[in-house]
Amino acid sequence: MTETGNVRIEHDLLGNRELSSAAYYGVHTLRAVENFPITGQAIASCPELIRALAGIKKAAALSNCELGVLSPERSAAICQACDEVLAGRWHDQFVVDVIQGGAGTSTNMNANEVIANRALELMGHAKGQFQYLHPNEHVNFGQSTNDVYPTAVKVALWHDTHCFLEAMSHLRGALSSKAEAFQAFLKMGRTQLQDAVPMTLGQEFHTYVVMLQADEAVVRAAQELLCEINLGGTAIGTGITAHPDYAALVTRRLREITGMPVFGAADLICATQDCGAFVSLSGALKRAASRLSKISNDLRLLASGPRAGFQEIELPAVQAGSSIMPGKVNPVIPEVVNQVAFEVIGNDVTVTMAAEAGQLQLNAFEPVIAHALFKSLHHLTRACRVLADACVSGITADRIQLRNTVVHSVGIVTALNPYIGYANATEIAQAAFHNGSSVYDEALARGLLTREQLDEILQPETLTRPAPLDHELLRD
């Protein structure tokens, strides 16, 4: 390395390149920036990934020092540089694109160079004086991109999944509050967008609570799969260039640094090429996204109108809905959640195809898998919080409108089936529909049931949950 003014020269197998003397990254990172101008989004946009890389490099330096294959001076400098990255410093130096060829090699090189150059400064040397501490020979000692990168992705995803689970719980709490508030609000349930049988609005919202609770359990189970790592496997899982005791020691150190309950895979060769944990997490996120989208569809439909639609609930107004129609307000919050769900479902296809495309001892497409999963988690996390805070928490219900839909619906005739039979119930339903009358009045007019009997059968408590049948009135 030579340095002149504001420029330093670094060398790699392809030749010499100039870098800014202020840059902590090196020649390998520079070439990657030039080679992969794909998304315009640097890996620094995923801060948990950068912290995960720093945690791994620190765990490796501590382990290699303990095993006697890295000097205490170099280990201390590397660890201090990693601590700075863990604290949020130097993230702007992680500049390679999130989508890159090479199975993540450019990301690993970027981390090695930034940590090495900062460690050199801490040792009293200039950036690029790699004869004192080298990015690959010391920062990357006993490692390969093929065990560092997937481990870093798993650590980062594990932390981001925690954030998503917290957001899901927050949304579930908002929905639960509405379920409780609306518990006594009688309304018509619908199947295939047609009147079905009565229920309460509280029951409807409680369904969403149960859905999210189930999805949280599935996401949590997928999160646990991320804890199995291949660190110490190096290039293909055989552990070449690593100390025999390194894999177990570095895994323990990483567990201490990150707080994540990582453990070494039983077969590191299998773990190095397998992307099953990523596929499982992606599938869990797709499931959650489809549920969130379904809930958003329901909210939009129940709030449709407000005069010509369902008009059963009112979503909080957050912005004007039209540049031409004065006073129009649109359900923009559920709409944005729908769009996030569409994206996540598409990301799941990307993850599935990339995982399937792995060949032999390595999957070269982990960068796009990571990018897709980080996007899904980040966007779903924000979508849950926006839906909870800007929509669900402010929902109100029109109790009169809800009850009127029950009174004027022919759907309640289903409750009369056990007492008057399907044929009579069908006749009453048709008559009520054509005459614009109620099921109650039509049944009473035909003398099939008395007023007292109808009042008993059609009371809300009977209509919205299982209840004992009056055996004296049941048809033979």
N, C-alpha and C positions, 0 to 999 in steps of 0.2 A: 504494500500500500504506500502511495506517495500522496502528499497533500500540498497544495499550492493555493494560498489565499482562501477563497470561499469554496474551493473544489478539492475533492480527494479522488484518487484513482484506485479502483479495486479491480482485481483480476479473477476470472473464473475460467472454465475449460474452453469458453468461446472467445476469450480475449479480455482486453481492458475496457473499462467503462468509467466515465466521470459521474460522480455523485456530489450533491451539495454536502459541504462539510457539516452542515447542521442536521443532516438526516441521520437517524439512528438505524434505519434499515440499510441493507447493502446491495451488492450487485445482483444477487439471486432474486431479491424482491423487485428490484428495478426491472429486470427482464420480465418478470411475471406481470408487472403492471402494464408493460408494453404488449405482452402477448395476449392478455385477457381483458380487453376493453369491452366487457359484455354487458353488465348491468349498470355500471357506474356507481355501484354500491360496494364500499370497502368492507372488509371483515370487521372493522371497528364499529360498524353499525350494529353488531351483536356483542355488546360489552361482556356478556356472560361467557362467550366463547374466548375472548381475550383473557379474561381472568382465569378461565379453565386452563388455557395454555400456560399461563404463568404459574398456576398451581402445580401443573405437571412438571414443568422445568425445575421448580423449587424442590419438589419431591424427589426428582431424579438427582439433583445436585446433593441433597442431604444423604440420599441412599448411597450414591457413588463415593462420597466422602467417607461415610461409615464403613464401606467395604474396602477402602484404601486405594481406590482407583482414580480418585480426583483429589487434588491437594486441598487442604483446609482453606487456603487463601482464595483459590478460585471458587470453591464452593460458597464461601461467605459472600463474595462479590456477586455471584450469580443469584444467591438467595435474596440479597438486598435489592438487586435490580428487579427480581420477581415480586418482591413485596411492594415496590413502587407501582408496578403494573397492577397488582391486586388492589391497590388503593385508588386506582383510576388514572394514574399518570401514564404518559407516553402512548395512550390509545390512538392518538392521531398518527402514529408512526406505523400502524398496522393498515397498510394501504392496498394490499392485493384484492382483487375482485372476489366477491363471494362465490362466483361460479368460475371454475378454473380447471384446466386439465391437470393430470398428474396425481390424482387421488388425494389432493390436499397438500402435496409437497410444498407448494408455494406458500401456503399458510404456515407450515412448520418452519420453513426457511425464514420467513418474515419474523416469526417469534424468536428463532435462534439469533438472528442478526440484531434485532432491537435489544434483546437481553444481553447479548455479548458486548455490544458497543456501550451500553450503559454500565455494565460491569467493568469494562475497561476504564471508563472515566472514574468510577469509584476506586479503582486500583491505582489511579494516577497516570493513566496512559491516554493516548488520543484514540478517537474512534478509528477503527480499521487496523489497529496495531495487533493483528490477530496472532502474532508470534507469542504474545503474553496470555491471551485467552481467545480461543477460536470458537466461532458459532457452532460448527459441526463436531469438532474434536472434543470440545469440553461441554458446551451448553447441551449438545445433542448426544452426549456420550451414553452408550448403552440403549439408544433409542432409534426408532425409525418413524418416518411419517405414518407408517402403516399401523403402528400401535398408539402413537401420540395423537394423531388427528381424530380417529374414531372415539378415543377415550375423552378427548376434550369436548367433542360434540355431545357425547353422552352426559358429561358433567354439566355442560351448559343447558342442555335440554332438561335435565333433571331439575335445575333451579327454575327455569322458565315454566316448567310444568307445575311447580309449586305455585307460582304466580297465577297461572290459569285456574288451578283448583280453588285458590282464594277468591278469584273473580266469580267463578261458578257458585261458590258458597254465598257470596254477596248477592248475586242475582236470585238465588234460591230463597234467601231470606226476604227479599223484596216481594217475591211472588207469594211466599208463605203469609206475609202480612196481609196481602190483598185477599188471599183465600180465606183467612179468618174474618176479615172485614165484610166479605161478600157471602158469608156462609148461609145467611137466611134469605138471600135474594133469589127467589124462584124464577126460572126461565125455561125455555125449551131447548133440549138438546137436539142435535141435528146429525144425521148420517147422510152422506152423499149430497150435502147441502139442502136436504129436505127435512121437514119437521119429523122428529123422532118421538122421544118421550121426555117428560120434564126432568129437570135436575136443578141444582142451585149453581149460581155463578161461583160460589165458593168451591164447590166440587170441581168445576171446570178449571179453576186456577190451581187447586190442589193437585190436579193431574200433572201440571207443569212442574210442580215441586218434586213429585215422585220421579218424573222423567229425568230431571237434572240430578237428583240424588243417585239414581242408577248410573247415569253417565259419569258422575264423579268417581264411583267405585271402579268403573271400567278404565278410566284414565289413570287412576291411582295404581291399578294392577299393571298397566302398561309402563308406568313410571318405574315400577320396581324392576322391570326387565333391564332398564338402563344401567343398573348397578353392576352388572356383570361386564368386566372390562378385559382387554387383552394386553394391557400395559406390561412390558417385559418380554413380549413375544417378538419384538423388533420386526424384521422384514416380512416374514411369512408366518411367524408363530413359533419358530424353532428356538428363538432366544439367542441367535448368533450375535456375537460381540458383547453380550451382556454377561455380567457376573452370575454364576449359578444361583446365588441367593438374592439377586436383584429384584426379580419379579414380585416375590412375596413382600420384600421390604418396601419397594416403591409404592406398592398398592396400599400398605399400611400408612405410609407417610401421606399419600394423597387423601386417604380417608380422614386423617387428622387435619390436613390443611383445608379441605373443602367442606367437611361436615357431612359429606355424602357417604352412605354405607356401601362403598364399592367393595367388590371382591373379585379375585382373579378367576377367570374362566377355567374350568377343568381341562379343556383342550384349547390351547392358545392358537393352534393352527386353524381350527374350526372358527374360533371367535374372530380371527383376523379377516376372514373372508365373508362371514355371515352378517347380514343386515336385518335379521329377523326382528330385533328389538325396535328398530326404526319403523319397520312395516307395522308392527303391533301398535306403536304409539300413533302412527298416522291413521290407522284404522279407528282407533279410539277417538281421535280428534274429528274424523269424518262423521262418526256416529253422533258425537256431541253437536257438531255443526248442523247435521240434518235435524236434530231435535230443536235446536235454537231457531232454525229456519221455520220449522213447523209452528212453533210458538209464535213467531213473528207473523206468519201468515194468518194465524187465528186472531191475533190482536188487530191486524189491519182489517180483517173481515168483520169482526165484532164491532169495530168502530166506524165501519163504512157508512157513508151518507154525507152529512148527518141527517138529512131529511129523507133521502131516497134509498138509504141502505138499511143495515141491521139496526144501527143506532142503539146498541145495547150498552156499550161502554164509550167513554170519551178519553182519548189520549191527550196528554198535555201538549198544548201548542208551543212549538219551539222556534218556528220561523214561518214567514209567509210562504204560501204554497204555489203561487202562480205569478207570472209577470203580466198576465192579461186578465185573470179572473179575480177581482177584488174580494177579499175576505176568505179566500180558499186556503185551507190548512191541510197539509198532507202528512201521512204517517211516516215521516222521513227516518225516524230512529229504527223502527222495525225494518224499513227498506234497506238501511245500510247494513243491518245484521244479516238480512237475506243475502246481500252481496258478499259479505265476508264468508258466509256458509258456502256459497257457490265456489269461491276461491279455494277454500279448504278442501272441498270435494275434488277439485281439479288438482290441487297439490298432492292429494292422496294417490291419484293416478300417476303423477310424476314419481313419487316415492316408490310405488309398486314396480313401475317399469325400470327404474334405476336399480332397485334391489335385484330384480330378476336378471339384469344385464351383467351382473358380476361374472367374472371368468376365473376359474381355477383358484389360486390362493389369495386373490385380492379383488375388491370391488373398486374400480377406478372412479365411480360416479357418486361417491359419498358427498362431495361438495354440493351437488344439486339436491341430494337428499336432505342435507343439513339446511340448505337455504329454504327449501319448501317447508320443512318442519318448523324452523324459526319463524317464518312468515305466518304459518297457521297458528302457532301458539301466541305470538305477539298480537295478531289481529283478533283472534278469538278472545283473548284476555281483555282487550280494550272494548270489544263489542259487548261482552257481558256487563262490564261496568257502565257503559253508555246506556245499554238497554235498561239496566236497573235504575240508574240515577236520573236519566233524562226522559224515561218513559214509564216504566212499571210503577215507580214510587208515586207518580202523579195521576194514575188512572182513577177515574170515577165511574160510577155506574148509574144508569137511569132505571131505578127500581120499578117505576110505574110502567115504563115501556117493556121491561123484562116480563112483568106479570101479565101484561096485556097479550104478549105473544103466547102465553100459556092458555089464557082464557079463550082466545080466538083460534087456537090451533086445533086441528082434528087429531093431532098426535096423541092426545090424552085418551083417546078411545081405546088405546092398547090396554089401559088399566081395567077396562070393562070386559076384556076377553074372557077371563075365567068365569064371569057371572052371566053373560048374555050370549057367548059363543062368537066365533070368528065371523060367521055369516051375518049375524045381526050387527056386530060391531062395524063390519064393512059397509053395510047399508046406512048406518047412522053417520059414518064418516063421509060417505058420498053426499048424503042429504045436507049435512052441515056445510060442506064445501060449496054445493050448488046454491043453497038457500042463504048463505052468508050468516048462518046461525051458529050456535055453539053445540058441541057434543052433549053438554049437559041438558040443554033444552030439547034436543031431538030425542034423547033417551027418555026424558020425562014425558014428552008428548006421546011416545009409543007405549007408555005404561010398562016398560020393561023393568024399570027400577023406580023406587019411590024417591022423593026428595031427600029423605033422611039417609037412605042407602047411598045415593049419589054423593051426598056431602061427606059421608064416611069414606067411601072408596076414593074420592078425588081430593082428599085433603093433602096438603103438601108433604106431610111426613110419610104418607103412604106412597106418594108418587115418586119420591126421590131416594128411597132406600128399601131394601127388603122388609116386608111387613106380613104378619099373619093374615091369611085369607079367611073371610067369613064362610065357613063350611056350609052354613044353612042356605047361602045364596048360590053356591057353586052349582054349575050345570052337571048333570049326570054324564 
